[in-house]
Amino acid sequence: MPTKKRNTLACGFAEDDIIAEALGENPQLIRQKVQRHLTTCPDCGQLLEHYKQIRFQLGSLPAPETGLASARRALDRQLTRLTADARPRLVLSIWDSPIGPLRIGTTDKGVALVEFVSPDDPRGSAKEFGEKFAVEHSQGHGGTIAALTWKLEAYLSGSRQALDWVIDDALMRSDFQRQVLRAASEIPYGSLTTYGGLAERIGRPTAVRAVAQALRYNPLPIRIPCHRIVGSNGSLTGYAGNKVALKRDILTVEGIPTVPSRSGFAIAQDQLYVGRQTEQIFCRPSCEASKGTRAGNRIFIASRPRAEAIGYAPCGVCRPDLQPLHQAVEPRLG
């Protein structure tokens, strides 16, 4: 016989076990599992109380021998309505940014979504959110969205380096992806690492492809700076599906020079300093002292001021402080 599908709540717990607990139908082991979960999940505790109230109300109804099935159907209808009401709210707004229209999704916990709106598919992944969220659409004026876009506009104009939005990780796909995105968030403004370097940073040096996939489906691009991760040869790949030009634009804001390549664009490695993280030292790209540095210990840095701003000292061998790289004027969007 096929296994009956169990409804899963936003926290990952089985809703059927909550319902059975309200009805007093759980075996001892499941009861203990539910009670342990309730100590860490107030939302499920509130849901259980709602179900108990429904059970109490149904218990006051006449219960002839033939009424059990009818009462159960009534309970199912109540639970269906209650489940819909219990979904967390996701408010979607469209903002016409300097790099094109962006869909921003907020919940009561923070920002859960930043999505580039495609002219070919203006709804994008928004059409998939209805099962998990109670989706609302906002015109994007005033309130929370105005505060968010003000910071993002300042970042895209080059006048702000930290995009300190509070994050809701509800749309992240797994604990592994959370680990990858957390590591990507630690790459400083105006600097880069490679996919292999990021894999080393999380202790998974052979998981380069898995790291790339986790970044490809980053639900919060820009806020979580997956644009700061490039291929081992410096190529700009994998951004937001296939939006390499946008990746280049965002890197341009941060002062990272790029050049045309066979695959589209690549970072101009000969115009970037090389930072050695464990030593907190930055070198010229040709420095012998930096050769052989592991990918996980290496970052590329846009400029000498950027290197010094994140606490790196100049290398005593190649002396980038005395022989700085030629620095072009950093272009800005908007």
HELIX and SHEET records of a PDB file:
HELIX    1   1 GLU A   15  LEU A   23  1                                   9    
HELIX    2   2 GLN A   28  LEU A   38  1                                  11    
HELIX    3   3 PRO A   42  GLY A   59  1                                  18    
HELIX    4   4 GLU A   65  GLY A   67  5                                   3    
HELIX    5   5 LEU A   68  ALA A   86  1                                  19    
HELIX    6   6 GLY A  124  GLU A  131  5                                   8    
HELIX    7   7 GLY A  143  LEU A  156  1                                  14    
HELIX    8   8 ASP A  175  SER A  185  1                                  11    
HELIX    9   9 TYR A  195  ARG A  201  1                                   7    
HELIX   10  10 VAL A  208  ARG A  216  1                                   9    
HELIX   11  11 CYS A  226  ARG A  228  5                                   3    
HELIX   12  12 VAL A  244  VAL A  253  1                                  10    
HELIX   13  13 GLN A  269  GLN A  271  5                                   3    
HELIX   14  14 GLU A  288  SER A  290  5                                   3    
HELIX   15  15 ALA A  295  ASN A  297  5                                   3    
HELIX   16  16 ARG A  304  ALA A  309  1                                   6    
SHEET    1   A 4 VAL A 111  PHE A 116  0                                        
SHEET    2   A 4 GLY A 100  THR A 106 -1                                        
SHEET    3   A 4 ARG A  89  SER A  97 -1                                        
SHEET    4   A 4 ALA A 134  SER A 138  1                                        
SHEET    1   B 6 ILE A 229  VAL A 230  0                                        
SHEET    2   B 6 SER A 191  THR A 194  1                                        
SHEET    3   B 6 ARG A 298  ILE A 301 -1                                        
SHEET    4   B 6 TYR A 273  ARG A 276 -1                                        
SHEET    5   B 6 ILE A 281  CYS A 283 -1                                        
SHEET    6   B 6 ALA A 313  PRO A 314  1                                        
SHEET    1   C 2 THR A 258  SER A 261  0                                        
SHEET    2   C 2 GLY A 264  ILE A 267 -1                                        
END                                                                             
